[in-house]
């Protein structure tokens, strides 16, 4: 279809790749567990919008330009790394700061509940987390052409078609992840042990975001 081949293998591979843990999955889990399914869905839709940008850029050859230009790659990856570190630091230290301001540091009773973020801000977080990662664009440039026939009438159209399939599959998985995380968060919410676990889980996810940001900052073009 549209000059593509092995579509079943592409769908299966895409689903497995979408299930691989990374910053996108962690963001969805964190927002869903603390604010419910709608927040996780907003993060997922933001990630999907970022993926659309990468697919369009790769189809138009911009990702190839990014890969060929060390300076452009460095600028984008540093912006992405800085944003991941910013998100990670916010998740790692926000609850600790809230406890200190409450006058009862370390006390669960003294810790106010986290202020819910607006859905549009969560959407923006998902979008920026994805779109500022240049390795996502380079991934599409390396992975998708393997399923496009050499005699395809329009390689750009075939690329967009496969990219759309990949993104739809990704949205299905992301929303399943948001639903399961929201359900787990709802069952645990209000229990003392869950507050302790949630606090340390939030810090753990924040630390992982910091690690992802540092790893992206030192990534090479190749």
HELIX and SHEET records of a PDB file:
HELIX    1   1 UNK A    7  UNK A   19  1                                  13    
HELIX    2   2 UNK A   23  UNK A   35  1                                  13    
HELIX    3   3 UNK A   37  UNK A   59  1                                  23    
HELIX    4   4 UNK A   62  UNK A   68  1                                   7    
HELIX    5   5 UNK A   70  UNK A  102  1                                  33    
HELIX    6   6 UNK A  119  UNK A  131  1                                  13    
HELIX    7   7 UNK A  134  UNK A  143  1                                  10    
HELIX    8   8 UNK A  144  UNK A  147  5                                   4    
HELIX    9   9 UNK A  155  UNK A  188  1                                  34    
HELIX   10  10 UNK A  192  UNK A  217  1                                  26    
END                                                                             
